[in-house]
Amino acid sequence: MMRRALFRVARWMQVGAALVLFTLSCRFALGAVRWSIERSARPTLERVGNAPRGKEADGFGLPSVPLPSALLAPLGSATLAQDKANERVYLMVSAGPERSELFVDGVFKGHSPFVGEIHCKPGEPVVVELVPEDKAPIRFERTCAAGTVRVE
């Protein structure tokens, strides 16, 4: 009789432990999904100007190493020619409501306020659209120029 009671208690303890383990794993999974969604919704901030010289030129503590041309060859001459025609320009957007979706030439770049790099041809127009959650889209047109394009 005592043995049967011990087996029942052991069985209920196993069921209870399994329920606790299941609850904890669901909680961690939910936390990971929320963290991933929040991280993808944040604007990507990139380094603007005054990058350190020397060993830590990339800003992340890693030495910057140029890629050998043999690695770039498979990209094709059209891609390399396009990269030469386009210029890396910094875009700074502080206009409109915060957390508005930001599109540059129809491509989603993040949320406002925004600081990051874009590629454009000097002298050509750059169309910046801010799409607030509950309002009409706001459209800005700026000319691509070396340095920084500001939308304020």
N, CA, C and O of each residue as an XYZ file, in Angstrom:
608
protein
N       0.818     -1.195      0.000
C       0.000      0.000      0.000
C       0.864      1.263      0.000
O       0.606      2.205     -0.749
N       1.870      1.267      0.833
C       2.772      2.422      0.925
C       3.558      2.607     -0.372
O       3.831      3.725     -0.810
N       3.907      1.480     -0.962
C       4.670      1.545     -2.200
C       3.827      2.156     -3.326
O       4.328      2.971     -4.101
N       2.578      1.774     -3.415
C       1.678      2.293     -4.433
C       1.493      3.803     -4.246
O       1.455      4.536     -5.234
N       1.380      4.265     -3.049
C       1.222      5.693     -2.759
C       2.477      6.459     -3.180
O       2.374      7.560     -3.721
N       3.647      5.894     -2.942
C       4.899      6.542     -3.353
C       4.984      6.641     -4.879
O       5.446      7.652     -5.408
N       4.546      5.608     -5.581
C       4.562      5.645     -7.035
C       3.608      6.723     -7.566
O       3.929      7.411     -8.535
N       2.437      6.871     -6.932
C       1.496      7.915     -7.346
C       2.087      9.303     -7.126
O       1.983     10.178     -7.985
N       2.702      9.490     -5.976
C       3.330     10.786     -5.676
C       4.442     11.067     -6.679
O       4.573     12.190     -7.167
N       5.235     10.060     -6.983
C       6.325     10.240     -7.948
C       5.773     10.588     -9.325
O       6.320     11.449    -10.014
N       4.700      9.930     -9.726
C       4.097     10.194    -11.030
C       3.579     11.634    -11.098
O       3.811     12.320    -12.094
N       2.879     12.103    -10.054
C       2.365     13.473    -10.027
C       3.501     14.485     -9.985
O       3.378     15.574    -10.546
N       4.587     14.147     -9.337
C       5.760     15.050     -9.313
C       6.355     15.162    -10.719
O       6.772     16.246    -11.125
N       6.398     14.067    -11.455
C       6.909     14.107    -12.825
C       6.006     14.955    -13.716
O       6.487     15.745    -14.529
N       4.698     14.786    -13.557
C       3.752     15.590    -14.347
C       3.909     17.071    -13.996
O       3.915     17.919    -14.888
N       4.035     17.385    -12.719
C       4.215     18.774    -12.288
C       5.507     19.361    -12.828
O       5.525     20.506    -13.279
N       6.595     18.588    -12.788
C       7.873     19.069    -13.316
C       7.776     19.305    -14.822
O       8.316     20.287    -15.331
N       7.091     18.411    -15.537
C       6.925     18.585    -16.979
C       6.124     19.846    -17.285
O       6.444     20.563    -18.233
N       5.091     20.126    -16.500
C       4.292     21.339    -16.706
C       5.117     22.601    -16.449
O       5.013     23.572    -17.199
N       5.933     22.592    -15.398
C       6.795     23.743    -15.104
C       7.791     23.948    -16.231
O       8.005     25.078    -16.669
N       8.401     22.873    -16.704
C       9.365     22.963    -17.801
C       8.703     23.474    -19.081
O       9.279     24.293    -19.798
N       7.502     22.992    -19.364
C       6.765     23.456    -20.542
C       6.435     24.944    -20.435
O       6.591     25.682    -21.408
N       5.984     25.387    -19.268
C       5.649     26.795    -19.049
C       6.880     27.682    -19.223
O       6.802     28.729    -19.865
N       8.000     27.275    -18.665
C       9.228     28.063    -18.795
C       9.707     28.125    -20.240
O      10.141     29.182    -20.699
N       9.637     27.020    -20.956
C      10.091     27.034    -22.352
C       9.193     27.929    -23.205
O       9.681     28.622    -24.098
N       7.881     27.919    -22.938
C       6.972     28.822    -23.664
C       7.285     30.280    -23.348
O       7.249     31.131    -24.236
N       7.588     30.565    -22.101
C       7.917     31.936    -21.702
C       9.183     32.425    -22.391
O       9.226     33.556    -22.874
N      10.225     31.575    -22.442
C      11.466     31.956    -23.114
C      11.268     32.096    -24.617
O      11.856     32.985    -25.233
N      10.455     31.241    -25.214
C      10.184     31.348    -26.646
C       9.452     32.658    -26.956
O       9.788     33.341    -27.924
N       8.459     33.007    -26.142
C       7.733     34.258    -26.328
C       8.668     35.459    -26.172
O       8.590     36.414    -26.945
N       9.543     35.410    -25.180
C      10.508     36.492    -24.981
C      11.450     36.631    -26.165
O      11.778     37.748    -26.565
N      11.891     35.509    -26.733
C      12.789     35.560    -27.889
C      12.088     36.148    -29.111
O      12.691     36.915    -29.861
N      10.833     35.796    -29.312
C      10.085     36.340    -30.445
C       9.868     37.842    -30.261
O      10.047     38.607    -31.209
N       9.486     38.273    -29.061
C       9.294     39.713    -28.805
C      10.591     40.476    -29.004
O      10.588     41.554    -29.598
N      11.699     39.932    -28.516
C      13.007     40.594    -28.653
C      13.371     40.728    -30.120
O      13.868     41.772    -30.543
N      13.128     39.681    -30.904
C      13.445     39.707    -32.327
C      12.608     40.746    -33.057
O      13.121     41.471    -33.909
N      11.322     40.824    -32.727
C      10.449     41.807    -33.381
C      10.866     43.222    -33.004
O      10.934     44.094    -33.871
N      11.145     43.465    -31.732
C      11.555     44.805    -31.300
C      12.884     45.192    -31.925
O      13.078     46.352    -32.290
N      13.798     44.248    -32.053
C      15.106     44.552    -32.622
C      14.993     44.887    -34.101
O      15.677     45.790    -34.583
N      14.134     44.170    -34.832
C      13.987     44.446    -36.264
C      13.249     45.753    -36.506
O      13.385     46.340    -37.579
N      12.465     46.227    -35.532
C      11.714     47.472    -35.699
C      12.561     48.701    -35.412
O      12.193     49.804    -35.817
N      13.695     48.538    -34.716
C      14.549     49.683    -34.404
C      15.276     50.169    -35.646
O      15.659     49.355    -36.487
N      15.479     51.487    -35.784
C      16.257     51.975    -36.917
C      17.717     51.573    -36.756
O      18.242     51.499    -35.645
N      18.347     51.321    -37.875
C      19.756     50.950    -37.852
C      20.581     52.224    -37.841
O      20.517     53.018    -38.779
N      21.346     52.418    -36.797
C      22.206     53.588    -36.713
C      23.602     53.192    -37.155
O      24.177     52.227    -36.653
N      24.128     53.936    -38.085
C      25.465     53.658    -38.564
C      26.377     54.792    -38.160
O      25.918     55.894    -37.860
N      27.646     54.527    -38.154
C      28.635     55.514    -37.758
C      28.665     56.667    -38.748
O      28.719     56.436    -39.956
N      28.633     57.880    -38.272
C      28.654     59.050    -39.131
C      29.900     59.851    -38.828
O      30.082     60.332    -37.710
N      30.770     59.999    -39.835
C      31.973     60.825    -39.702
C      32.870     60.460    -38.540
O      32.514     59.613    -37.721
N      34.008     61.078    -38.460
C      34.973     60.938    -37.370
C      35.255     59.483    -36.992
O      35.394     59.174    -35.808
N      35.339     58.603    -37.959
C      35.690     57.210    -37.664
C      37.135     57.177    -37.214
O      37.967     57.873    -37.796
N      37.464     56.393    -36.196
C      38.834     56.357    -35.720
C      39.781     55.836    -36.788
O      39.407     54.989    -37.599
N      40.967     56.325    -36.788
C      41.995     55.915    -37.750
C      42.830     54.792    -37.155
O      42.914     54.643    -35.936
N      43.441     54.011    -38.024
C      44.382     52.994    -37.551
C      43.732     51.646    -37.356
O      42.949     51.198    -38.192
N      44.058     50.994    -36.241
C      43.628     49.616    -36.002
C      42.113     49.455    -36.016
O      41.612     48.489    -36.593
N      41.374     50.361    -35.406
C      39.930     50.203    -35.248
C      39.176     51.066    -36.250
O      38.263     51.801    -35.874
N      39.546     50.984    -37.507
C      38.956     51.851    -38.517
C      37.502     51.526    -38.805
O      36.776     52.385    -39.305
N      37.053     50.313    -38.506
C      35.664     49.998    -38.807
C      34.730     50.363    -37.673
O      33.515     50.250    -37.841
N      35.235     50.797    -36.521
C      34.390     51.230    -35.424
C      33.907     50.102    -34.528
O      33.218     50.358    -33.541
N      34.249     48.876    -34.843
C      33.816     47.746    -34.037
C      34.996     47.004    -33.420
O      34.827     45.885    -32.935
N      36.173     47.593    -33.427
C      37.328     46.969    -32.824
C      38.042     45.996    -33.743
O      38.998     45.340    -33.328
N      37.589     45.892    -34.996
C      38.226     44.989    -35.941
C      38.997     45.801    -36.965
O      38.518     46.848    -37.402
N      40.179     45.346    -37.359
C      40.930     46.103    -38.366
C      40.222     46.030    -39.715
O      39.686     44.983    -40.079
N      40.217     47.126    -40.451
C      39.594     47.106    -41.770
C      40.598     46.544    -42.764
O      41.741     46.996    -42.831
N      40.165     45.561    -43.528
C      41.025     44.889    -44.487
C      40.381     45.018    -45.855
O      39.216     44.656    -46.019
N      41.113     45.529    -46.848
C      40.529     45.629    -48.182
C      40.330     44.242    -48.790
O      41.139     43.342    -48.564
N      39.256     44.067    -49.561
C      38.999     42.795    -50.218
C      39.872     42.657    -51.450
O      40.043     43.625    -52.192
N      40.426     41.485    -51.683
C      41.216     41.286    -52.890
C      40.327     41.370    -54.129
O      39.153     41.003    -54.082
N      40.888     41.852    -55.232
C      40.104     42.017    -56.454
C      39.622     40.673    -56.995
O      38.638     40.634    -57.732
N      40.292     39.564    -56.646
C      39.846     38.249    -57.099
C      38.471     37.909    -56.529
O      37.695     37.201    -57.171
N      38.162     38.406    -55.327
C      36.849     38.157    -54.743
C      35.777     39.016    -55.396
O      34.610     38.626    -55.441
N      36.164     40.180    -55.903
C      35.201     41.078    -56.520
C      34.913     40.727    -57.971
O      33.890     41.150    -58.508
N      35.790     39.966    -58.621
C      35.633     39.636    -60.039
C      34.319     38.937    -60.350
O      33.700     39.277    -61.358
N      33.845     37.969    -59.539
C      32.587     37.304    -59.886
C      31.372     38.218    -59.886
O      30.323     37.849    -60.413
N      31.496     39.406    -59.303
C      30.358     40.311    -59.260
C      29.990     40.837    -60.643
O      28.843     41.221    -60.874
N      30.926     40.858    -61.538
C      30.655     41.323    -62.893
C      30.959     42.796    -63.056
O      30.951     43.560    -62.091
N      31.227     43.182    -64.289
C      31.626     44.564    -64.549
C      30.458     45.528    -64.394
O      30.670     46.693    -64.056
N      29.220     45.071    -64.635
C      28.062     45.967    -64.512
C      27.887     46.415    -63.069
O      27.601     47.585    -62.815
N      28.055     45.499    -62.125
C      27.908     45.849    -60.716
C      29.005     46.801    -60.291
O      28.741     47.769    -59.577
N      30.236     46.544    -60.718
C      31.342     47.425    -60.348
C      31.175     48.801    -60.967
O      31.482     49.809    -60.330
N      30.690     48.856    -62.210
C      30.478     50.148    -62.854
C      29.364     50.911    -62.144
O      29.440     52.130    -61.990
N      28.328     50.190    -61.711
C      27.223     50.837    -61.013
C      27.704     51.397    -59.677
O      27.312     52.501    -59.299
N      28.551     50.651    -58.954
C      29.080     51.127    -57.685
C      29.940     52.367    -57.878
O      29.951     53.252    -57.022
N      30.660     52.441    -58.990
C      31.487     53.621    -59.243
C      30.616     54.834    -59.550
O      30.957     55.955    -59.172
N      29.478     54.614    -60.243
C      28.599     55.726    -60.586
C      27.831     56.222    -59.359
O      27.570     57.417    -59.223
N      27.475     55.297    -58.472
C      26.766     55.684    -57.262
C      27.755     56.119    -56.198
O      28.890     55.644    -56.154
N      27.318     57.019    -55.350
C      28.167     57.525    -54.282
C      27.506     57.230    -52.942
O      26.287     57.325    -52.803
N      28.326     56.870    -51.961
C      27.793     56.653    -50.616
C      27.572     58.002    -49.963
O      28.495     58.809    -49.845
N      26.347     58.239    -49.543
C      25.970     59.511    -48.944
C      25.254     59.209    -47.634
O      24.496     58.243    -47.544
N      25.491     60.028    -46.627
C      24.787     59.865    -45.358
C      23.439     60.562    -45.440
O      23.328     61.673    -45.959
N      22.427     59.901    -44.924
C      21.077     60.466    -44.887
C      20.687     60.660    -43.438
O      20.764     59.728    -42.637
N      20.269     61.866    -43.099
C      19.807     62.181    -41.749
C      18.374     62.679    -41.846
O      18.109     63.702    -42.476
N      17.443     61.949    -41.218
C      16.030     62.313    -41.262
C      15.548     62.589    -39.841
O      15.574     61.706    -38.984
N      15.109     63.823    -39.603
C      14.558     64.178    -38.293
C      13.168     64.797    -38.434
O      12.605     65.292    -37.458
N      12.615     64.770    -39.646
C      11.288     65.353    -39.898
C      10.195     64.359    -39.568
O      10.441     63.159    -39.448
N       8.988     64.872    -39.425
C       7.817     64.024    -39.247
C       7.726     63.401    -37.869
O       8.614     63.572    -37.034
N       6.631     62.668    -37.639
C       6.438     62.006    -36.345
C       7.469     60.899    -36.130
O       7.895     60.239    -37.078
N       7.861     60.707    -34.868
C       8.811     59.635    -34.550
C       8.203     58.281    -34.858
O       6.986     58.103    -34.800
N       9.054     57.339    -35.183
C       8.704     55.944    -35.477
C       7.881     55.801    -36.756
O       7.193     54.798    -36.943
N       7.949     56.805    -37.640
C       7.311     56.684    -38.947
C       8.178     55.785    -39.824
O       9.405     55.809    -39.728
N       7.533     54.993    -40.677
C       8.297     54.158    -41.595
C       8.985     55.061    -42.608
O       8.410     56.050    -43.062
N      10.230     54.712    -42.961
C      11.033     55.536    -43.856
C      11.338     54.749    -45.125
O      11.862     53.636    -45.075
N      11.000     55.351    -46.259
C      11.299     54.758    -47.554
C      12.169     55.725    -48.337
O      11.875     56.919    -48.384
N      13.240     55.226    -48.955
C      14.105     56.036    -49.800
C      14.036     55.439    -51.198
O      14.418     54.288    -51.409
N      13.550     56.222    -52.147
C      13.331     55.770    -53.525
C      12.521     54.474    -53.563
O      12.799     53.583    -54.366
N      11.513     54.376    -52.683
C      10.618     53.243    -52.661
C      11.117     52.030    -51.886
O      10.425     51.013    -51.828
N      12.315     52.118    -51.284
C      12.888     50.995    -50.539
C      12.834     51.314    -49.047
O      13.294     52.371    -48.615
N      12.268     50.392    -48.263
C      12.166     50.581    -46.817
C      13.564     50.609    -46.194
O      14.370     49.709    -46.431
N      13.850     51.644    -45.398
C      15.161     51.789    -44.761
C      15.095     51.698    -43.246
O      16.122     51.440    -42.619
N      13.942     51.897    -42.629
C      13.837     51.856    -41.177
C      12.744     52.791    -40.699
O      11.735     52.996    -41.374
N      12.967     53.353    -39.520
C      11.997     54.264    -38.917
C      12.673     55.582    -38.567
O      13.887     55.633    -38.367
N      11.881     56.644    -38.494
C      12.434     57.948    -38.138
C      12.505     58.083    -36.623
O      11.690     57.478    -35.927
N      13.426     58.835    -36.098
C      14.539     59.507    -36.769
C      15.542     58.487    -37.296
O      15.681     57.395    -36.745
N      16.243     58.859    -38.379
C      17.115     57.920    -39.074
C      18.442     58.572    -39.388
O      18.495     59.733    -39.793
N      19.510     57.826    -39.201
C      20.843     58.225    -39.639
C      21.459     56.986    -40.271
O      21.591     55.954    -39.612
N      21.837     57.077    -41.538
C      22.413     55.917    -42.202
C      22.952     56.279    -43.567
O      22.916     57.439    -43.977
N      23.457     55.266    -44.273
C      24.032     55.464    -45.596
C      23.040     55.085    -46.673
O      22.254     54.151    -46.515
N      23.086     55.826    -47.774
C      22.340     55.466    -48.973
C      23.304     55.582    -50.143
O      24.370     56.184    -50.020
N      22.932     55.013    -51.263
C      23.725     55.115    -52.481
C      22.896     55.853    -53.518
O      21.748     55.494    -53.780
N      23.490     56.891    -54.109
C      22.788     57.651    -55.139
C      23.802     58.304    -56.057
O      24.982     58.414    -55.726
N      23.326     58.735    -57.212
C      24.187     59.413    -58.174
C      24.147     60.906    -57.891
O      23.062     61.469    -57.743
N      25.300     61.562    -57.810
C      25.329     63.004    -57.527
C      24.506     63.791    -58.546
O      24.597     63.563    -59.753
N      23.705     64.717    -58.034
C      22.880     65.573    -58.872
C      21.497     65.023    -59.143
O      20.620     65.761    -59.591
N      21.281     63.744    -58.882
C      19.969     63.160    -59.129
C      19.080     63.301    -57.905
O      19.586     63.399    -56.787
N      17.751     63.313    -58.096
C      16.855     63.468    -56.944
C      16.780     62.196    -56.101
O      16.863     61.080    -56.616
N      16.621     62.396    -54.790
C      16.414     61.312    -53.838
C      15.049     61.554    -53.216
O      14.819     62.600    -52.610
N      14.136     60.591    -53.360
C      12.779     60.730    -52.832
C      12.709     60.024    -51.479
O      12.923     58.816    -51.384
N      12.406     60.797    -50.436
C      12.288     60.267    -49.079
C      10.823     60.368    -48.679
O      10.225     61.443    -48.725
N      10.247     59.220    -48.280
C       8.850     59.197    -47.848
C       8.771     58.722    -46.407
O       9.348     57.699    -46.038
N       8.039     59.491    -45.597
C       7.753     59.088    -44.223
C       6.289     58.671    -44.160
O       5.406     59.398    -44.614
N       6.040     57.486    -43.588
C       4.674     56.983    -43.502
C       4.328     56.793    -42.028
O       4.650     55.756    -41.446
N       3.665     57.799    -41.408
C       3.225     57.648    -40.022
C       2.117     56.604    -39.929
O       1.467     56.283    -40.924
N       1.910     56.082    -38.727
C       0.909     55.030    -38.542
C      -0.511     55.509    -38.842
O      -1.291     54.778    -39.454
N      -0.857     56.730    -38.416
C      -2.247     57.167    -38.508
C      -2.443     58.422    -39.359
O      -3.484     59.072    -39.266
N      -1.467     58.764    -40.175
C      -1.569     59.971    -40.995
C      -1.185     59.656    -42.431
O      -0.740     58.553    -42.746
N      -1.365     60.647    -43.292
C      -0.992     60.503    -44.696
C       0.534     60.538    -44.842
O       1.214     61.180    -44.041
N       1.076     59.856    -45.855
C       2.528     59.872    -46.076
C       3.035     61.283    -46.355
O       2.339     62.106    -46.949
N       4.255     61.538    -45.916
C       4.908     62.823    -46.145
C       6.062     62.564    -47.099
O       6.889     61.684    -46.861
N       6.115     63.339    -48.191
C       7.117     63.105    -49.225
C       8.090     64.277    -49.297
O       7.682     65.438    -49.303
N       9.381     63.957    -49.351
C      10.430     64.958    -49.487
C      11.275     64.584    -50.700
O      11.488     63.405    -50.983
N      11.746     65.588    -51.402
C      12.647     65.335    -52.519
C      13.895     66.182    -52.319
O      13.821     67.405    -52.205
N      15.017     65.528    -52.278
C      16.297     66.205    -52.103
C      17.209     65.826    -53.258
O      16.989     64.818    -53.929
N      18.237     66.640    -53.486
C      19.217     66.339    -54.517
C      20.409     65.634    -53.895
O      20.921     66.058    -52.860
N      20.839     64.575    -54.520
C      21.989     63.817    -54.034
C      23.250     64.668    -54.184
O      23.530     65.193    -55.261
N      23.994     64.796    -53.111
C      25.235     65.551    -53.123
C      26.220     64.867    -52.189
O      25.818     64.170    -51.257
N      27.500     65.064    -52.439
C      28.530     64.455    -51.606
C      28.372     64.953    -50.162
O      28.065     66.121    -49.926
N      28.584     64.062    -49.223
C      28.488     64.438    -47.806
C      27.222     63.906    -47.185
O      27.041     62.695    -47.067
N      26.337     64.813    -46.784
C      25.141     64.420    -46.046
C      23.897     65.033    -46.676
O      23.879     66.217    -47.014
N      22.867     64.226    -46.829
C      21.555     64.703    -47.280
C      20.689     64.779    -46.030
O      20.519     63.782    -45.329
N      20.144     65.951    -45.752
C      19.337     66.150    -44.545
C      17.879     66.372    -44.907
O      17.552     67.069    -45.868
N      17.001     65.751    -44.099
C      15.564     65.975    -44.208
C      15.108     66.394    -42.815
O      15.029     65.573    -41.901
N      14.808     67.687    -42.668
C      14.448     68.231    -41.350
C      13.094     68.880    -41.408
O      12.613     69.396    -40.400
